[in-house]
Amino acid sequence: MRRAKERKQKPKGAAPSVVPVLQKFLKTYQKHCIQSRTSMCPTIQRDLKSSIDREQILRKFMLVRAGNSTASLLPVSLEPLLMTIRDESYTLGKEICLCGLQLTNPEIARLALFLEQKGHTTCPVTTLEIIDCKMDLWSLGRLGKALQFSSLQVLVLDYCKFGNEELESIFSGLESNQRLQGLSMRYCGLGPQSGPRLGSVISHSAICELCLDGNHLQCSGALALLRPIAEYAETQRKDQPTSASPHVGNTPLLSQVFRGASSTLSQIVKSSETLTAKRTSQRKRGKGGIRKQVKIPAEAGPWIVALRLADNSIDGTGKEGEQLLELTGTLTCLIKYSTHLREMDLENNTLGETTAAAILEALRARKTGKLPPLKVTVTPRISSDTFRSIWKLSKESNRTRKKKKKVNSSMSAQLSSSQQGARDEAWPSVEIDGAFNPRI
């Protein structure tokens, strides 16, 4: 009885509960699945019920293939979920993850229309993950066209195998994209011929975190990707050695994507944003696992913050190996001059002792030039002294970050709670977590 009374008694001015919204969403989703003769996704059904029990907002919809699929069971489809989001005007979801599905043309067509609504969309999705899914050429072409007009900030296409025509459809949609910040294409079968197109995409978009682990770019592909970024970094460093980054400041507020929501949902959003700000500040002071947040860039250009090229067959063997020396010069130029770069992963590539030594000297030059700290990961298949020295410099970079965090936390402790909330609202950021694991 006491618990029931405690639930009924709410402080005056408290935000309305999200439970009725989620309960109605679940019923509508079930209705659309029945009408379309498809099966409800067990993961979405479980997450909705869990969010109802915990009275928490559901921000990520994860559509996966049923584990024990047989011919008698109805398939899981994306269309009922998108129809439910539209009918219920659910403005609280920000992430859609599709995993292990055979996506049909009607599903991709509806998804494309959903993404193309931009600021007028009923669901302000900022993260789209399509992992280990199969799509035909028409679907990829339609999705590529939608990417040109979408408001996505993170796109994950891990474990999706693409041919040359399929890749061109995706790259054409990513080029000149002023909103996308994080792109992950791990184990997608990218070869050396993909390097120039990737370099062009990075040069003409706002992508600042790129994850390409497990592909086959080799030396020529990596060189074509990194050359425009390194040249831009060198030019910026020499022309404006003391100026601030042109991409810092004038960051758009993420709360703008919630415009047009109903009064009840907008109150729920405001209360959730306050809780998110508190949790974010707690995570920043905590020990663990949360990656550094990436602020929304204001301009596009050939610059990058995090670059992951692990396991890309970059070595000195064969005809591709003849370009390793030129690639080494490009890598060292990027390390010495880039004021944006914070992380570079080259693990599981046989770089050789000469390239590793050049990277070490570039890291020392970067430290001497007082550029921001940089974490570089290389394979241990080099001399122990060189590997240990690179590891120490990366470790010093991590220590520098921790010291800065301690200083920031000590300063924030002197601020009042209202001042702290105002500061969090003034500096919105996007977490690239998990999917680039998928993190971004």
N, C-alpha and C positions, 0 to 999 in steps of 0.2 A: 504493500500500500504506500509506503514512504517513497519508493522508487517511482511509482506512478504519479504521485503528487509532485515530485521533483521534476519529472518530465513535463507536466502540465504548466508548472510555474516557471515562466521565463521573464527575465528582466525586461523592463520597458525599453522600447527602442531596439530590441534585438532583431537580428536579421531573420527572415522567415526560413523555415526548414527546407532543405532540398529534397527531402524524402518524397513528398507528393509529386514533384517533378519527375523523379526517377521512377516511381511506381507507374506513372502514366506513360513514361517512355517505354518501360518494359512491356506494358499491355499493347501499345501501338506496334512495337517491334514484333511481338508474337502474332498480331493480326496480319501484318504485312507478310510474314513468313508463311502463314496459312494461305493467304490469297495467292501468293506466288508459287505455292507448292514447293517450298524450300524448307530446310531445317534451320532451327535457331542455332546460332553458334554457341556451343557450350561455354566458351571462355567469356563471351560478352554477357551471357545470362548469369554466369557466376560472378563476374565483376559488378554487374548491376545490383544483384542481391547483396553482395558484400558492401557496396557503397550505401545501400539503403539501411543495412544493419548498423553501419558505422556513422550514418548521417554525414557522409562525405561526398563531395563532388566527384563525378567520374569524368576525367579529362582525356583518357586514352582508351580508344576502342581497338581491341586486338582480335582480328578475324582470322581464325586458323582452321585448317582442315580437321575434320573429326578423326579421332584416333582409330576407332574401330569401324572404318567405313566399309559397308557392304552394299550389294546391289539393291537391297530392299530399302535402305535408308535414303532419305531425300538429301540432295547436296546442300552445302552451305553456300550462300550467295551474298554478294556485297550490296545488291540493289535494295533489299528490305531495310538494311541499316541506313543507307543514304536517304531513303524515303521517310524513315522515321525521324531522322534529324531534321529533315525539311518540314514535315507535318507538325512536329512538336516545337519547331523554332528553338532547338537546343543550342544555345550559344556558349555553353560551358566546355565543350569538347575541343581540344587543341591538337590531338594526335590520332592518326589512324594507322594501324599496322596490319598489313596483309602478309600472311606467312604460309608458304607451301600450298598455294592455290593454283588451279588452272583457270585463269581469268578469261571470261568470254568477251566478245565484242560489245554486247549490250552493257555489261558491267563497266567496262572501260569508258564507254560512251557516257554513261550516267556519271561516273567519277570525273570525267573531263568537264562536263557541264557544271558539276559541283565546284570544281576548282576555278573555273573561268569566271565565276560570279564576283571574284575579288572582294572588295569591301562590302558588297551587298549580300554576301553569302550568309546563310542562316547559321552556319557553323564555322567560326574563324579558325580553321585548321592551319597550323603553322608547321607541323611535322607530318610527313608522309613516308611510311616505311613499306617497301614492297620487297620482301625477302624470299628468295627461292621460289618465285612464282613464274609461271609460263604464260607468255603472251605472244600472239602472232604479229606479223609485220604491220597490219592495219591498226591493231591496238596500240602498238608502240608509236606509230605515227600520230594517232589521235592524242595520245598522252603527251607527246612532245609538243604539239600545238597548244595544249592546255597549259603546259609549264610556262609558256611565254607570258601568260596573263594571270597566273596564279599568285597568291600571296604567301606561298610556302617560304619558310626560312631554313628548313632542314629537309633534305631528300636522301633516302637510303634505298639503294638498289642492290644490296648484297646478294651474292650467289645467284643472280639472274644472268644466264648466259646470253650474250648478244653477238650477232654477226655484224658485218660492216654496215649493212643497210639499217639494221636496228639501232646501232650506235649513232649513226648520222641523224636518225629521227630524234634521239634523246639529246644529242649535242646541239642540234638546231634549236631546240626548245630552251636549253640552258643558256645559250649565248645571249648576251645583252640583258640578262635577268638582273634587275637591280635590287631584288629582295632576298634571293637565296643566299644564305651564309655558309651552310654546311652541306657537303656532298660526299656520300660514301658509296663507292663501287668496288667493294672487296670481292675477290674471286669471281669476276665477271668475264674472264677470258680476254682482257684487254691486251693487245699486242703492241709492238713498236709503232705501227701505223696510227695508233690512237694518241700518241704523244703530241703531234702538232695540233690536233683538234682540242685536246685538253688544255694545251697552252693558250689557244685562242679563247676558249671558254673562260679560263681564269682571267685573261687580260681584259675581257669585255663584260665581266659580271662582278657581283659583290661577294663571291665565294671567298671565304677566308679560312676555312678548314676543309681539307681535302684528304680523304682516306682511300688509298688504292692498294691495300695489302693483298697479296696473293694473286697478282696478275703477272704478265710477262712483258712488261714495258722494255726491259733490257736497257742497254746503255743509250741507244739512239732515241727510244721513246722517252726515257727520263730526261735526256738532254733537250729534246724539243719542248718538253713541258716546262723545264726549269729556266731555259734561256731567257724568255721575256721577263720572268720574275726577277732574275739576277740582274739583268740590264737595268730594269726599273729601279731596283734597290741601290745599285751603284750610282746611277744618275741623281737620285734623290739625296743620297748621302753627300755627294760631292757638291751639288748645287745649293743644298740647304742643310748644312751640317748642324746648325743649332736650332732650326725651326721645329715646331711641334708637328705631329702627324696630321696630315690634312683630313684624315678620316675620323678624328676624334671630335666629339661634340656634335650638336645638332641632331641628336639621336631621337627618332620618333618614339612617341609613347605607345607601348603595347596596348594600353587600355583603349585606344581608339578603335581597335578591331571589334570591341563589344558594342559599338554604337548601333542603335536600332533594336536592342533587346527590350523585352517587356520589363515593367517596373519591378516585378517580383524577382526575375532572374538577375536584373542589374544590381539589386540589393544583395543577392547571394554572391555575385561576382565581387562586389566591393568588400564584403566581409572575408571572402576567401583570399583576396589580394593582401589584406592586412595580415592574415595568418601566414601566407606564403612569404611575405617580407620578413616576419619574425623567424620562420624556419630557415630562410636563406641566411640570415645573419647568424643563426646558431650553427648552421653547417659550415660557414666560413671560419668560425672559431673552433670547430671540432677537428678531430684527427682524421679523418678519413676518407675516402673513396669518391668524394664529390670533386669533379673536375672544375678547373677555373672557368668562370663564366665569360662568355664572349659578348662584348657590347655590339649593338647593331651598328654596322658601318654606315656612313652617310654617302659614300661615293664608291663607284666601281673602279677597278684598276688591277694591274698585274702585281698584286701583293698578297701575302698569305701569312696566317698566324700559326697554323699547325699543318704539317705535311707528313703523311705516313706512306712510305714506299717499301715496307717490309716485304721480303720474299717476292721480289720482282725480277729475278734472274739477272741482276746487275753484276757482271764480273768481267774479267779480262780475257775470256776465251772466245775463239771464233772471230768472225768478221765484226760482230757487235763489240767485241772487246777492244777493237782498234780505236773506239771512240771513248774509252774509259778515261784517257788522259784529258780530253776536252771536257768530259763530264766532271772530272775532278776540279778543273779550273772554275767551272760554273758553280759547283757546290761551295767551294771556298769563297767565291765572290759573294754568294748569297749569305753565307754565314758572317762574313766580315762587314757587310754593308746594310743588311736588312734590319730596320728598326722595328718591324712588325713581327718578325718570326720569333716564336717562343718554343716551338717543339719540332723536331725532325727525327723521324724513325727510319733507319736504314738497316734494320736487323735482318738476318738471314740473306744477305747479299754478300758475295765474296769480293770485297772491295780491294783487298790486297794491302800490303804494308805501305806502299807509296801513297795511296789515296788516304789511308788512315792517318799517316803522318801529316799530310797536307791539311786534313780536317782539324787535327790537333793544333797546328800553327794558326789556322783561321780562328779557332776558338780563343786562343791566346790574344790574337790581334783584336778580336771583338771585345775581350775583357779590357784590354789596354785602351781601346777607343771609348770605353764606358757606355757601350750599347746595352740594351735590356738583356737580362739573362736568357740563355738558350739551352734547352735540354736536347742532346744529341744521343741517339741510341745506335750502336753499331754491333756487328757480330764479334764475338770473342776470338774468331779465327785470325788473329793478328798477334803481334808480339805483346807479351803481358805488360810491358812498360807503357806502350802506346795506349793499349786498352784501359789500363789503370788510370792514366793521365786524363783521357777523355771522360772516363767515369767520374773522376774527382771534380773536373770542371762542371759537369752536369750536376753533381752533388752540391757543389757550391752554389749553383743556380737555384737549386731547391731550397738551400738554407737562406739565400737572399729573399726568396719569396716568403718563407716562414717569418723572417724578421720583419718584413714589411707588413705581414698580416698581424703580427703582435703589436706593432706600432699603431696600426689602424684600429685594432680592438681596444687598445688602451685609450686612444683618443675618443672612440665612440662610447666608451664607458663613462666619459665625462659629459656626454650629451644627455639631455632628457629624452624620455620615450617619444614625445611629440617631435623633437628635432630629428631623432633617429628615423622615424617614419617618414618625415619630409625628405630626408636624404635618400631613403630607399626609393621613394616615388620619383625623385628627380633623376635617378640614374637607373632606368630600367635595363634589364639585360635578358639574354636568352640562354638557357642552359642547354649545352650540347652534351647530353649525358647518355649513357646506355646504348644508344643505337650507333653511336660511333663506337658505341658498344651495344646497341647502336648508339653510340654516344653522341657526336657531335656531340 
